[in-house]
Amino acid sequence: MSRSDEVPEEDLWERSRSDVLDERADSLMELAQRKKNADDWTLAKNLYGSATDLYKELDRQLDAGHAIYSLGYCQYHLGEYQEAVDSLKESLALGKELNDSKVIAYSSGPLADSYSALDRHEEAISSYELAVDAFVEIDDQVSAGINCLSLGELHGIAARQTKALECFIRAFNIFQTGGDAIGSARAKDRMASALVELGDYMQAIEHIRDSINAFEFVELDARVAHGHYRLGWTLNLAGKYFQAEQPLLTAIKMFRAEQDWSRAALAETQLAYSLIFRDLEAAQPEATKILERVASYFEAAGEIPNVLHVNSIGAERLMIAGEFLKASAIWKDILQQALEIEDHYSTRSARVNLAECLLETGEVKAAQEQLGLIEAADWGENSLELQRLERVTTLMMSKLEESLNIDVAN
C-alpha cells in the first residue's frame, strides 16, 4: 500500500473488503484514524473494533495493541467509561507483555481518564503514574505533562495537597523539558492552587503572576482572565485587599467581554470582599450593592453554592463586628442549604463558623454538638480551614473550662 495519507478514502473502503486480511486490517485502521481525527467517534470505534479482530486473527499483537487502545479512547469520548476501561486494560496488559512503552503509555493515560470519570480515583492515580513514566520514556513530554497535571488534580481532590504540589512541580519540569510554555504556565497555575491550600499565599501569588505573563504572551485571553481572578482572590486571602482590586477589575472586564457571567459575578464577589475588609469601620455601600446583585444572579442561575459563598461574607463581617447572634442566624441558614444540596465544603465551613457564634453567645453545648460533627481529616491539608477549626476548638475548651470552674465555685 502507498503512503496511507495519500490513499483516497474510497480506495480505503474498497481495500477494507479485500480478501487479503492484512490489507483489510490496515485499511480499516487507517479509516478509523481518519474518522477519529474528524471527531466521528462512533464510526471510528466500530472501525477500530473490526481492525482489532483482524489483527488478533493475524497474530499481529503490536498492531492489535494500537487498535485496542484507540478503541478504548473512542469509547471514553463517547462516555462509555466502563467499556473503555475493559478495552484499555486489555491493551495495557498486551503492552506490558510486549514490553512496548508506547502501547503502555497510550493505554494507561485514557485508562486513568476513564477511571476518573467513574470516580475510581485510586485506580486512576495508579494509571496516571504509569502513564507519566511511560510518556516520558517515549519522549512525549506534552502527554506526560498533561497526565501529571491530572494526577495532581486527583491528589488535590483527595486533600493530599503536598502530593498534588509535587505532581504539579514535576509537570512544570516536564513541560519545560519539552519547550511547552503553555503547559508550563498551566502547571504554575496549579502549583499556586496547591500552595493556597497549604497556606503559602506569597509563593502562590508569584506563580499566578508568572502564569498570567505567559498566557498574555500567547494571547490566551480566557486563561489571562482566569489568572487575574485567581490573583485577586489569593491577594484577598493574604490580606492584601488594596492590591487585589486591580486584577479583579481586569478579570471582571474580561469575563464580561466574553459574556462569562458566572465568572464575572465571582470576580465581583471578591471585589466586594476586598472593599469590605480593607476598612471594616466603613459602611461600604458599593460592596453591599455588589453582593446583593451577584447573589440575585447566582440565585437566578441556580448556582446555590455561590449564593452560600456570598452570604458567608456578610456573616463573616458580622462576626468581626461582634454581632454573633445575627451571624449565627445566617450560618444556620447556610448550613441548612448546604446540607440540602450536599455541599460538603460549605457544610463544614458553616458548622465551624456557627460553632464560634454559638460559643460567643453562650450556647456551649450546641457549639460542641456542631464541632462534634466535623472531621478534621476531611479538610486534608487546607491550612486556612484547619487553623480556623483549631482556633474554635480551643475557644470551646476555654468556654468548657470556664463553665466547669463556675460549677465548682458554686
C-alpha positions in Angstrom: 0.0 0.0 0.0 1.2 3.5 -0.8 1.5 6.1 1.9 -1.8 6.0 3.8 -2.3 9.7 3.8 -2.1 9.7 0.0 -4.8 7.0 -0.5 -8.2 8.3 -1.3 -10.9 7.3 1.2 -13.0 5.5 -1.4 -9.9 3.3 -2.1 -9.5 2.5 1.6 -13.2 1.5 1.8 -12.6 -0.8 -1.2 -9.5 -2.3 0.3 -11.4 -2.9 3.6 -13.3 -5.6 1.8 -10.2 -7.2 0.4 -9.7 -11.0 0.6 -6.2 -10.2 1.8 -6.7 -9.9 5.6 -3.5 -7.8 6.2 -4.7 -5.3 3.6 -8.2 -5.3 5.0 -7.0 -4.8 8.6 -4.6 -1.9 7.7 -7.3 -0.2 5.6 -9.8 -0.4 8.5 -7.1 1.0 10.9 -6.4 4.0 8.6 -10.1 4.7 8.1 -10.6 4.6 11.8 -7.7 7.1 12.3 -9.3 9.5 9.8 -12.7 9.2 11.4 -11.2 9.8 14.9 -9.4 12.9 13.6 -12.7 14.1 12.3 -14.3 13.5 15.7 -16.6 10.9 14.3 -16.2 8.8 17.4 -18.9 6.2 16.8 -17.7 5.2 13.3 -14.1 5.3 14.5 -15.0 3.0 17.4 -16.6 0.5 15.1 -13.7 0.5 12.6 -11.1 0.1 15.4 -13.1 -2.8 16.7 -13.1 -4.5 13.3 -9.4 -3.8 12.9 -8.7 -5.3 16.3 -10.4 -8.5 15.5 -8.4 -8.9 12.3 -5.1 -8.1 13.9 -5.8 -10.7 16.6 -6.7 -13.3 13.9 -3.4 -12.4 12.1 -1.5 -12.6 15.4 -0.2 -9.1 14.8 -0.1 -8.4 18.5 1.6 -5.0 18.5 -0.9 -3.6 15.9 -3.7 -5.2 17.9 -2.5 -3.2 20.9 -2.6 0.0 19.0 -6.1 -0.8 17.7 -7.4 -1.7 21.2 -6.2 1.4 23.0 -7.6 3.5 20.1 -10.9 1.7 20.5 -10.8 2.5 24.3 -10.0 6.1 23.5 -13.1 6.4 21.4 -15.3 4.7 24.0 -14.0 7.2 26.6 -15.0 10.1 24.3 -18.4 8.6 23.8 -18.9 8.4 27.6 -18.8 4.6 27.6 -16.4 4.6 30.5 -16.7 1.0 31.7 -16.3 -0.3 28.2 -13.3 1.9 27.8 -11.8 0.5 31.0 -12.3 -3.0 29.7 -10.6 -2.2 26.3 -7.8 -0.2 27.8 -7.0 -2.8 30.5 -6.7 -5.4 27.7 -4.3 -3.2 25.6 -2.3 -2.3 28.7 -1.8 -5.9 29.5 -0.7 -6.6 26.0 1.7 -3.6 26.1 3.3 -5.0 29.3 3.5 -8.4 27.7 5.2 -7.0 24.6 7.3 -4.5 26.8 6.2 -1.7 24.5 6.3 1.7 26.2 4.1 3.3 23.5 1.2 0.9 24.0 1.6 1.2 27.8 1.5 5.0 27.6 -1.4 5.3 25.2 -3.3 2.7 27.2 -2.7 3.9 30.7 -3.4 7.6 30.0 -7.0 7.2 28.8 -7.5 4.3 31.2 -6.8 6.8 34.0 -9.2 9.2 32.5 -11.9 6.6 32.4 -11.3 5.5 36.0 -11.5 9.2 37.0 -14.8 9.6 35.1 -16.1 6.6 37.1 -14.9 8.2 40.4 -12.5 5.3 40.9 -9.8 7.8 41.9 -7.2 5.5 43.5 -7.2 3.3 40.4 -6.9 6.4 38.3 -4.0 7.6 40.3 -2.1 4.4 39.7 -2.8 4.5 36.0 -1.7 8.2 35.7 1.5 7.4 37.5 2.2 4.6 34.9 1.2 6.9 32.1 3.5 9.7 33.1 6.6 7.5 33.3 5.7 5.7 30.0 5.2 9.0 28.1 8.5 10.3 29.5 10.2 7.1 28.3 8.8 7.6 24.7 9.8 11.3 24.8 6.2 12.6 24.6 6.6 15.4 27.0 3.3 17.1 26.3 1.3 13.9 27.1 3.5 13.2 30.1 2.9 16.7 31.5 -0.9 16.6 30.9 -1.2 13.3 32.7 1.0 14.6 35.5 -1.4 17.6 35.9 -4.4 15.2 36.0 -2.5 13.1 38.6 -2.0 16.2 40.8 -5.7 17.1 40.5 -6.7 13.8 41.9 -4.4 14.1 44.8 -5.9 17.5 45.4 -9.4 16.1 45.4 -8.2 13.5 47.9 -7.0 16.5 50.1 -3.3 15.5 49.6 -2.1 18.9 48.7 1.6 18.3 49.3 1.5 15.3 47.0 -0.5 17.4 44.5 2.1 20.1 44.6 4.8 17.6 43.9 2.9 16.4 40.8 2.4 20.0 39.5 6.1 20.8 40.0 7.0 17.6 38.1 4.6 18.6 35.3 6.2 22.0 35.2 9.6 20.5 34.8 8.3 18.1 32.1 6.7 20.9 30.1 9.9 22.9 30.3 11.9 20.0 29.1 9.6 19.8 26.1 9.7 23.6 25.5 5.9 23.9 26.1 5.4 27.4 27.5 1.6 27.0 27.7 1.9 23.7 29.6 4.4 25.3 32.0 2.0 28.2 32.7 -0.8 25.7 33.4 1.4 23.9 35.8 2.4 27.2 37.5 -1.3 27.9 38.0 -2.0 24.5 39.5 1.1 24.9 41.8 -0.4 28.1 43.0 -3.7 26.3 43.8 -2.0 23.7 45.9 0.1 26.4 47.7 -3.0 28.3 48.6 -4.5 25.2 50.3 -1.2 24.8 52.1 -1.3 28.5 53.3 1.7 29.7 51.3 0.0 32.7 49.7 3.0 34.7 48.7 4.6 32.0 46.7 1.2 31.2 45.1 0.9 34.9 44.1 4.3 34.8 42.3 3.3 31.6 40.4 0.0 33.1 39.3 1.7 36.3 38.1 4.2 34.1 36.1 1.3 32.2 34.5 -0.5 35.4 33.6 2.6 36.8 31.9 2.9 33.6 29.8 -0.7 33.5 28.8 -0.7 37.1 27.9 2.3 36.5 25.6 0.5 33.8 23.7 -2.8 35.8 23.8 -4.9 33.1 25.6 -7.4 35.7 26.9 -9.6 33.1 28.8 -6.6 32.0 30.7 -5.5 35.6 31.4 -8.9 36.5 32.7 -8.9 33.4 35.0 -5.4 34.3 36.2 -6.4 37.8 37.2 -9.4 36.5 39.1 -7.2 33.9 40.9 -4.6 36.6 41.6 -7.2 38.9 43.2 -8.7 36.1 45.2 -5.3 35.0 46.5 -4.3 38.6 47.4 -7.5 38.8 49.4 -6.6 35.6 51.3 -3.2 37.1 52.0 -4.9 40.2 53.4 -3.6 42.5 50.6 -7.0 43.9 49.9 -5.9 47.1 48.1 -3.6 45.1 45.7 -6.5 42.8 44.9 -8.7 45.5 43.4 -6.9 46.0 40.0 -6.6 42.3 39.0 -10.2 41.8 40.0 -11.4 44.8 37.9 -9.4 43.4 35.0 -10.9 39.9 35.4 -14.5 41.4 35.6 -13.9 43.4 32.4 -12.5 40.4 30.5 -15.2 38.0 31.7 -17.9 40.4 30.7 -16.4 40.9 27.3 -16.7 37.1 26.8 -20.2 37.0 28.4 -18.9 34.7 31.0 -21.4 36.0 33.6 -20.8 33.4 36.3 -17.1 34.1 36.5 -17.7 37.8 36.3 -20.0 37.5 39.3 -17.4 35.5 41.2 -14.8 38.2 40.5 -17.2 40.9 41.6 -17.8 38.9 44.8 -14.1 39.0 45.5 -14.0 42.7 44.7 -16.8 43.3 47.3 -14.8 41.2 49.8 -11.7 43.4 49.2 -13.7 46.6 49.6 -15.3 45.4 52.9 -12.2 44.0 54.6 -9.8 46.8 53.7 -11.8 49.0 56.1 -14.2 47.3 58.4 -15.3 50.6 60.0 -16.7 52.0 56.7 -20.3 51.3 55.6 -19.2 50.2 52.1 -22.5 50.7 50.3 -20.8 49.9 47.0 -19.8 46.5 48.3 -23.2 45.8 49.7 -24.8 46.6 46.3 -22.3 44.3 44.6 -23.1 41.4 46.9 -26.9 41.9 46.5 -26.6 42.0 42.7 -24.4 38.9 42.4 -26.5 36.9 44.9 -29.5 37.6 42.8 -27.6 36.5 39.7 -26.4 33.2 41.3 -29.9 32.6 42.6 -31.4 33.0 39.2 -28.7 30.8 37.6 -29.3 28.1 40.2 -25.7 28.3 41.4 -26.6 27.8 45.1 -23.0 27.1 46.4 -22.1 30.5 45.1 -25.1 32.0 46.8 -23.9 30.5 50.0 -20.5 31.9 49.5 -21.9 35.4 49.0 -24.0 35.1 52.2 -21.0 33.9 54.1 -19.2 37.2 53.5 -22.0 39.0 55.3 -21.9 36.6 58.2 -18.1 36.9 58.5 -18.4 40.7 58.5 -20.9 40.5 61.4 -18.7 38.2 63.4 -15.8 40.6 63.1 -18.1 43.4 64.3 -19.0 41.2 67.3 -22.7 40.7 66.2 -22.6 36.9 66.7 -26.3 36.5 67.2 -27.1 37.9 63.7 -24.2 36.0 62.2 -25.5 32.8 63.8 -28.8 33.1 62.1 -27.1 33.4 58.7 -24.8 30.5 59.3 -27.7 28.3 60.3 -29.4 29.1 57.0 -26.2 28.5 55.1 -25.8 25.1 56.9 -29.3 24.0 56.1 -29.0 24.8 52.4 -25.5 23.3 52.2 -26.9 20.0 53.7 -29.8 20.0 51.2 -27.5 20.3 48.2 -24.8 18.0 49.8 -22.2 20.7 49.5 -19.7 19.2 51.9 -17.2 22.0 51.9 -19.9 24.7 52.7 -21.4 22.3 55.3 -18.1 22.0 57.2 -17.3 25.7 56.9 -20.8 26.7 58.1 -20.6 24.3 61.1 -17.3 25.7 62.4 -18.4 29.3 62.0 -21.8 28.6 63.6 -20.0 26.9 66.4 -17.9 30.0 67.0 -21.0 32.2 67.1 -22.8 29.8 69.5 -19.8 29.9 71.8 -19.7 33.6 71.8 -23.4 33.8 72.6 -23.1 31.3 75.5 -24.6 28.2 73.7 -21.6 26.0 74.5 -23.4 22.7 74.3 -24.9 23.5 70.9 -21.5 24.6 69.7 -19.9 21.3 71.0 -22.5 19.4 69.0 -21.6 21.2 65.8 -17.9 20.7 66.2 -18.5 17.0 67.0 -19.9 16.6 63.5 -16.7 17.9 61.9 -13.9 15.5 61.0 -10.6 17.4 60.8 -9.3 14.8 58.3 -12.0 16.0 55.8 -10.1 19.3 55.4 -7.0 17.4 54.3 -4.2 19.9 54.2 -6.3 23.0 53.9 -4.3 25.3 56.1 -6.8 28.1 56.5 -9.7 25.9 57.5 -7.6 23.7 59.8 -6.4 26.8 61.6 -10.0 28.1 61.9 -11.1 24.7 63.3 -8.2 24.6 65.8 -9.0 28.2 66.9 -12.7 27.5 67.5 -11.9 24.1 69.2 -9.5 26.0 71.6 -12.2 28.5 72.2 -14.7 25.8 73.1 -12.3 24.1 75.5 -11.8 27.5 77.2 -15.6 28.0 77.5 -16.0 24.5 78.9 -13.2 25.1 81.4 -14.9 28.4 82.5 -18.2 26.6 82.9 -16.6 23.9 85.0 -14.8 26.5 87.2 -18.2 28.2 87.8 -19.8 25.0 88.7 -17.0 24.1 91.2 -17.2 27.6 92.7 -20.9 27.2 93.2 
